[in-house]
Amino acid sequence: MRVVAAMSGGVDSAVAAARMLDAGHEVVGVHLALSQNAATLRESARGCCTIEDAGDARRVADMLGIPFYVWDMAARFKRDVVEDFIAEYAAGRTPNPCLRCNEKIKFAALLDKALALGFDAVATGHYAQIVETSDGHGGVRRELHRAVDMAKDQSYVLGVLDAEQLSRAFFPLGDTIKPKIREEAAARGFYVAKKPDSHDICFIQDGDTKGWLTRALGEAPGEIVETDGTVVGEHEGAFAFTVGQRRGLGLSRPAGDGQPRYVVEVRPESNQVVVGTADLLGVNAITGDHARWCGPAPEGLVRVGAQVRAHGEEFPATARADGERVEVSGGRLGHHRVIPTRARHGTAGVEPLSRVAPLSTGYPAYRVEWPRRRQGVRG
């Protein structure tokens, strides 16, 4: 099989490429140039798409003896990831740029170009597993599952992939824990064996999201209010706040009851940030749409586990699929991240406000994206 190995320049993609070669595939390494500032060099471990990273990826490809290319996708990245990031914050929502990058760049633009050039599949260094099961009609269904290393599991940001994309994806690291990957890289002589993991948002090099957004959108002074409309502070842009946020509110008045206050709503129309007590963050029913299923949607009401953070615990809930929509209800769904997990007919992953979370090991990941306005019942 002819496979494009996406090589970011890190240890994970290096080992993934090596494993695909060991498996007997014809492998070509590709590094994605996503930055429009080609002179940018790594100053910390934050980025993943610098000139230095491209050089690291090329050295690994040379050691493996495979062809290596750099594909320029900076314009597509700016349009589909960076501009989407800005637009979502301006609309009062908190986006996940890594999810969008996987959806729009690594498994849309990259895969499309690979197929157009005659390749059969794309392999990446993501920590997730694809499990092949019977579709009940004599065929095979490929399902997205959690990685063995739960601390590194990335099925959370891969739940956006559809069945066609999963059919042409390989995740060679899903059955191995990260320390073993570093050991394997060192044994293979890879220079990147001890290279720090990338983190934060790759296009915000200093990690100051608020400052970056302010430069992109401009200052927009407004009020911070309580739920009854009482003004308790000021801000320089509602886009800098996220539902659930507690720190950095800069309130001028303490709460009368002494309880900490959190952001419970962002109102871009009036440029207001609403704060309240923690109990106002809870919801016990949410409706989402744009489902991604690893096969047919479950029928009727099913019991699931709801996971409210990428690596959080699961809570009991129920879910009902209705076409491309799904309704999830339970007593402790949290404030804006809901993931139904194991169900009688499979496992469902739900993406509220541009978030997707991983699911229990051994069960397929389904994904649903919440509509622009969440429909929920506060609990």
Secondary structure, 3 states (H helix, E strand, C coil): CEEEEECCCCHHHHHHHHHHHHCCCEEEEEEEECCCCCCCCCCCCCCCCCHHHHHHHHHHHHHHCCCEEEEECHHHHHHHHHHHHHHHHHCCCCCCHHHHHHHHHHHHHHHHHHHHCCCCEEECCCCCEEEEEECCCCCEEEEEECCCCCCCCCHHHHCCCCHHHHCCEECCCCCCCHHHHHHHHHHCCCHHHHCCCCCCCCCCCCCCHHHHHHHHHCCCCEEEEECCCCEEEEECCHHHCCCCCCCCCCCCCCCCCCCCCEEEEEECCCCEEEEECHHHHCEEEEEEEEEECCCCCCCCEEEEEEECCCCCCEEEEEEEEECCEEEEECCCCCCCCCEECEECCEECEEECCCCCCCCCCCCCCCEEECCCCCEEEEC
